[in-house]
Amino acid sequence: MSQINYDSMSTTELKQYFLKHRGDRSAFQAYLDRINQRPLRIIASPDDPDFDEKVQAAIRRKLEATRN
């Protein structure tokens, strides 16, 4: 069996590969490592007076981005 090069896959390709090969623990670990490398974006802190509006705006932006 040949060795799979997860580093050569895009994040989307790696996710699709893992979903098709759920028993491949190396693929799962590579995917987790990849998504954990992403910087966390803080939208609002819990004590922010505009917390709800900021969260809702972030959700709308995410939905728009997935539609495009």
C-alpha positions in Angstrom: 0.0 0.0 0.0 1.4 3.4 -0.9 1.8 6.2 1.6 -0.7 9.0 1.3 0.7 12.5 1.3 -1.8 14.5 3.3 0.3 17.7 3.1 -0.2 17.8 -0.7 -4.0 17.9 -0.2 -6.0 21.1 0.3 -8.0 21.2 3.5 -11.2 20.5 1.5 -9.5 17.5 -0.3 -8.2 16.2 3.1 -11.7 16.5 4.6 -13.3 14.7 1.7 -10.6 12.0 1.8 -11.2 11.4 5.5 -14.9 11.3 5.1 -14.5 8.5 2.4 -11.8 6.7 4.5 -13.2 7.0 8.0 -11.0 4.2 9.3 -7.8 6.0 8.3 -6.6 7.4 11.6 -3.7 9.1 10.1 -6.0 11.1 7.8 -8.1 12.1 10.7 -5.1 13.2 12.7 -3.8 15.2 9.7 -7.1 16.9 9.3 -7.3 17.8 13.0 -3.8 19.1 13.0 -4.6 21.2 9.9 -7.8 22.8 11.4 -6.1 23.4 14.8 -3.4 25.4 13.0 -6.0 28.0 12.0 -5.9 31.2 14.0 -9.0 31.7 16.2 -11.0 34.8 15.4 -12.6 36.4 18.4 -15.9 37.9 17.3 -17.0 39.4 20.6 -16.3 38.9 24.3 -19.2 37.8 26.6 -19.4 41.1 28.3 -19.6 43.1 25.0 -22.8 45.1 24.9 -23.2 44.3 21.2 -22.5 40.6 21.6 -25.7 39.3 19.9 -25.4 41.7 17.0 -21.8 40.8 16.4 -22.4 37.1 16.5 -25.4 37.4 14.2 -23.3 39.5 11.7 -20.6 36.9 11.8 -23.1 34.1 11.1 -24.5 36.1 8.2 -21.0 36.7 6.7 -20.2 32.9 7.0 -23.5 32.0 5.3 -22.8 34.5 2.5 -19.3 33.2 2.0 -20.5 29.6 1.7 -23.2 30.6 -0.9 -20.5 32.3 -3.0 
